[in-house]
Structure formats: C-alpha cells, structure tokens
Amino acid sequence: MAKLSSMEAKQALEALPEWAIRKSVLERTFDFDDFTVAVEFVVKVAREAEKARHHPDIDIRWNRVRLALTTHDEGGLTDRDFVLAARFSVLVDRMHARKRQAPARRRAAKAW
C-alpha cells in the first residue's frame, strides 16, 4: 500500500470530519459516559483492527479514548488508515444509536 501525499491525505480527511491529521498520524478522541463504555468501544476497535490486520495506537483515559493510525511500514498515511478510521466512526455511531434507543426499550419493557 503506497503512502499518500499530503494532498491525497487531506482529500481523504474530508470524508472523516471528526478526525485530524497531526504529523502523519490520523487521530480522533472519542468521549463516552464512563470507563466501562470506553473499554467496550476499545474491544470493538480491537476486533475491527484484527480483521483488517492494521492496528491503531490506543490511549484510554477514564471515559476518553484516543485512536491514532498510521502505516509504519510506509512511513505515513495510506488508504488503510482512512478505511479503518471510517470503520471506527461507524462503530461509535452505532454505540451512540443503541444508547439513544435504550430508554425507549426500558419504557416498553416496563409497560409490558
């Protein structure tokens, strides 16, 4: 996989507005309600990373998770980094969607 030029990386970043490029690293910090939910997210990230055989640096600070991606073998960012970042964004979106649905499910269960 070829290293992207800085222009190509900036263009790819347009599809991932929550992410940022800093020193040839694609990164994003995710906030969660608590440590347990943050760790659940990290487990999901680990599964996706294993499938892709491409692993981010992960920093957990209580309810915050910072992910950093770069392709070390290529010395910078590649398409693999952006594809995996998009997968991680989908994971967190799904987690937030389930959280919003949870109160409605609890109300429905009580009514039943």
N, C-alpha and C positions, 0 to 999 in steps of 0.2 A: 504494500500500500504506500503510495507516494505522499510525501509531506506536502501539505497545502501551502501555497503562497500566502502572504499576509492578506492580500486582496481576496483570495478564494475563501480564506477563513472568515473574513469579515462578511462576505456574502452568505456563507453558511450560517453565521451567527444570526442573521436577520430572521431565520425561522425559529430561533430559540431566544426570544427577548428577555427571559429571566436569567439567562446565562451571560457570563462575561469572559473575555479573554484577557489574561494577565501573564505576560512573559511566556508565551507559547503554551499556556495551560488554559483549558476550558473549565470554568468553575461556577458553582452555584451553591448558595446556602439555603437550606430548607428549614422552616420553623414548624414545630409540632406542639401539641398541647402538653406533652410530658415526655420523660425519658423513655418510657415503655413504647410509646408510639414511634418515637425516633428510632429505637432499636428495631422495631418491626419493619420500618422502612428500610433500614440498612440490610436486614435479612433479604428483603425483596430485591434490593440493589445487588447483593451478592449473587443471588440466583441468576439474575439477568447477565451479570458480568461473567459468570461461569459459562453460561450458554454462548456468549459472544467471544469467550476466551480473550477478554480485554478488561482490565481491572482498574477502577479509579482509586485514587488516594481518598481515604475516608477519615473525616475528623468528626467525632461526636462530642458535643458539649451540652450536657443535660438534654434540652429539647431542640437543639440545633444540630443539623448535620451538614457538613460542607463536603461536597464532592469535587474532585479535581481530576480532569482527564487530559492525558497527552500520550502520544505514541513514542515511547522512549527509543525503540529501535529505529525510528525515522528521525528522531531529533526534533519533534514538534507535533503539530496537529495534523491529523489525517481525517478522512471521511469516517473512519471507525469511531473516532471521538464524538463526532456530531450525531451519528446514528445512535450510539449508546446514550448520549445526553438526552436525546429525544425520547428514548425508552424510559429513562428515569423520570422525565417530566410527566409522561403518561402514568407511570406508577403513582406518583404523588397526587396527580389529578384524580385517579381512581380512589385513592385512600380518602381524599377530601370529600368526594362524592358519596362514598359509603357513610362517612361521618354525618353528612347532612341528612341522609336517609334514615339513620339510626333512630332519632327521636320519633319519627313518624311510625317506624316499626314497633317501637316500645309502646306508643299510644295504641296502636292497633292490637297489640298483644294483650294489653290491659283491658281493652274493650271486649275482647273475645272472651 
